[in-house]
Amino acid sequence: MNAPNIQQLCQMQLSLIQQWYEGEPFVAEADFLSQALQQHRYNYELWKQEDLARATEASDAMIAKVKRKIDHLNQQRNDQIEKLDALLLATLPTVPHDTPLHSETPGNMIDRLSINALKIHHMHKQTQRQEASHAHRTQCTQKLSILKEQRDDLMQCLKTLIDELFSGKKRLKIYFQMKMYNDPSLNPVLYGGQRL
């Protein structure tokens, strides 16, 4: 595998959000780009569920159902981050064990870019709301500008890290999330039948 094209990935993160809201399906292939977009799809689904969880008219039963969906999607999202790092690691050159590590993995940075893309999409919508006040739209326009600047910065940081990994200047190590809340053997409420 060649070094992933971060520019292409980031453009697709932004463009796919609207397509998904319009009902376009997404089927991930085995390649890195497609798997990164699958990770983005989990964040997209999480965003929708998080909105539902905050509906003021939602019943307790509905919120509980949404919370379970959020937990499931969050597990898939974290598993996918680890999968992205594993795909990269399998293609990187072997480097000495004392080669410097980066404090954040490419998978985690791609996840941050995914969330940033969702924020940009939704903040842009706020700048277009004609029923909202001028002050609201102005404030959202300023926030949108900051989000875009943050995206550019993070994209550049990820590009640099990818270059350093593929050139052997940095070493990649997968950091497993070890999520415990979904595991019936690790969550005491699930394995011990604790009463609430």
N, C-alpha and C positions, 0 to 999 in steps of 0.2 A: 504494500500500500504506500502510495506517495503521501506526503504531508497534506492534511486536509486543507481545502480552500476555505479559509475563515470568512473571507468577504462574501463568497457565494452562500455559505451557511447563514450568515447574518441577514443577507437580503431575503433569503427564503423564509427565515423565521418571521420577518415582518410581513411578507406578502401572503403567507399561508393563513394567517389569523383570519383575515376577512373571508377568504375562501371557505375556511372551516365554518365560520358563522353562517355562511350561505349554504351549508350542507354538503360541501364537497368531501368525499371520503378520502381517507389516507391509509395506504397500506405500505408498511415499511419493508424495504428490501434488506439484504444482509450487509450492504456497504456502509461505511462510516457515516457519510452524509445522511443517508436515509435513517440510520439508527439515531443520529443526533436530532433529526426532525421528529422521530418517534418520541424522544425525550421531551421535545418541545410540545408535542401533542398532549402528553400527560400534564404539563403545566397549563395548557389551554383548558383542558377538562377540569383541572383543579380550580382554575380561576372561576369558571362557571359555577362550580359547586360552592365555592366560598361566597359568591354573591347570593346564592340560594339560602345559605345558612344565616344570612343577615336579613332576610325578608321579615318585616315586622309582623306580617299576618301568618307566618309559618307556625304550625302546631309543634308541640314538643316531639311528637312522633316523627314529623317531617324533618325536624332538625337532627334527631337521632339517626334517621336514615341517611341524611346528607353527611353527617359526621362519619359514619361508617364508610361511605363512598370516598370521602376525603382521605381517610386513613388508608384505604386500599390504593387509591391513586398515588398517594405520597410514597407508599412502599414501592410501587411500580416506577415512580420517578427516581427514587434513590437507587433502585436496582439498575435502572438504565444509565445513570451517571457512572456507576461502577463498570457497567458493560462497555461504555465508551472508553473509559480509561484502559480497560483490558484489551480492547481492540487496538488502541494505540500502542500499548506496551508490547503487544505481539509483533509489531512491525518496526520497533525502534532498534537502533544498533545497541549491541552490548557495550556497556560502559563500566569502568571500575566502580566498586561499591562506595568509594569515597567521593564520587562525582556529586556535586551539590544538588540537593532537592529544591523544588519550588514549594512554597507554603500552601499552594492551592493547586489542585490537579486541573488538567484541561476539561475534564468532565464537569467539574464544579463551576468552572468559568463559563462553559457553554450553558449550563443551567442558569447562571446569573444573566447571561445575554438573553436567554429565552424569557425570563421574567421581565427583563428590561423591555423586550419587544412587546410584550403584553401591556406593560405600562404605557409605552409610547402609543400603541393602538388605541387604548381606552382614553388616554389623556387627549389625543387628537380629537376623538369624538366629542369630548367636553368643550373643546375650542369651537366646535361647530354647532353647539346647542343654541338654537335661536330663541328658545323660551327662557334660557338662563340669562342672568344679568350680564351687562357689559363687563363689570368688575370680575365676575366669575370667569368669563371667557379670557379676559386679560391675564388673570392669575394662572389659569391653566396653560395659556400660551407660554408664560414664563417657565412654568414647570416642565412643559414639553421640551423647551430649549435645553434645560438642564439634563433631562433624561437623554436627549440626543448626544449631548457632550459626554455624558457618562458612558454611553454606548461606544462612542468613538474611542474613548480612553481604554475601555475594557477590551474592545476588539484589538487594539494595538498591543495591549499587554498579552493577549492570547496568541496573536501572531508571533510575537517575540518568543514566548515560551515554546510554541510549536517548533520554531526555527532552532531554538537551543536544544530541544529534545532530539530532533532529527540530526543535528550536527554533533551530538554527543557532549555538549557543554553542560547539559542538565540531565538529571536522572528522574524517571517517573516511577512512583511507587503508588499502588492502589491503596487508598484508605477506605476501608469498609465501614459503613455507617453503623452496623450492628443495632439496627432498630429493634427494640424489644417489645413495643406495645402490640404488634400484630402477631407475635410468636406465642402460641399457646403453651410452649414449654418455658417461656421466660417471663410472661406477664402473670403475676400472682393472682389477679382477678380471674384469669382464664384457666390456669392450672389448678388453683386452689379452691375455686368456687367461692371466693370471698363475697360476702353479702355487701351490698352498697348501703 
